[in-house]
Amino acid sequence: MQDLKPQIAAGKVHWAFMMSLDGFVAGPGHSMDFMAGTTTRDGLLSEYVEATGAILAGRDGYDSTTGITPYGGAWDGPIFVLTHHPEDARQKDGFTILSCPVDEAVRIGLAAAQGKNLQVHSPTIGRQLLQRGLIDEIDIHIAPVLLGDGVRLYDAPGGEIVHLQRDGTEPTLAADLRYRPSTTAAVNTPRNASPM
């Protein structure tokens, strides 16, 4: 797979997720445990921290978090939570509850981002924005795990096909991945290593 250019702050609506190989961005109950032990390329976290000016999140993810901060606390800025039911949303410092059309939430978020990116942290909101042509870029980081259940990145039964173009010189090139099933013990032991 080709290396992507570093993420930059360009005032775009950016939808980024770590996803399991079978298409889930969270486990049941919005659990993010599947990411433990997964590594990403050097510098990726700092790219996102520098490029992100505001975050637009969904209510389900917001309700399931308890003290979790974006990028492990390395990022600080306005976070907007879009909901149809603001009256029963619990208030948390650093979060602004919005109840408006999704395109209005994007306008508010981009204004707050002050020229940096508005990062979308919700598969449901991301789907709605994609269907309205309001997503500028999608970054997917595939974790070497199969979850089997949870929250899908893009769940639109009966929806139309959405064609995407990859960055680089071959925009329609398929991504080729190869993994081997492994046990926890085998993850840390090379195949040709002798057991102790």
C-alpha positions, 0 to 999 in steps of 0.5 A: 500500500502506498504511503499517504501524504501527511495530514494537514490543516486545510479547513476540510471536513475530515472523517477518520477512523481506525477500523477492524478488517471486517468494517467495525469502528467500535465494538458492542456498546461503542467499546474501543478496546480492539485498538489496544496493541495496534500501532500506526505509522510514526507521526500520525497522531501528531499530524491529526493533533496539529491538523484538527481545529474542532471535532463533530461527534455523535450522541451514541459515542458521547454517551458511551465515553467516560472521561475519554479525551481525543488523541489521549489528551494530546489534542485540545479544542472545541468538541460538538455533539450532535443530537436529536434529544439535547434535553437529556444530554448530560453536560461535560466540560469541553463539549457543546451539545448541538441540535440542528441539521447536520449541514448546520453542525458542519458550518458551526464546526468549521467556523470553530476550527478556524481554518483547521480541519473539522474531524468527524468522530461519528459513523452516523454523522459521517454517512449523512455528510457523505450522502450530502457531499460534505466530506472532503477526505476519509482516512481509514486505518485498518487494525489487524483484528476481526470484531464480528459485531459492533458499530460499522463505519458505513451502514446504509442498507438499501443505499447507493454505491459511493465510489471513492478515489485514493490519494496518489497517482492511481486513484482507483487502485484497490488496497491489497492487504494480507494477514495471518490468523494468530493467537496472542502468544503467536503475535509476540513470537516469530513463526521460526523462533523456537519456544523457550 
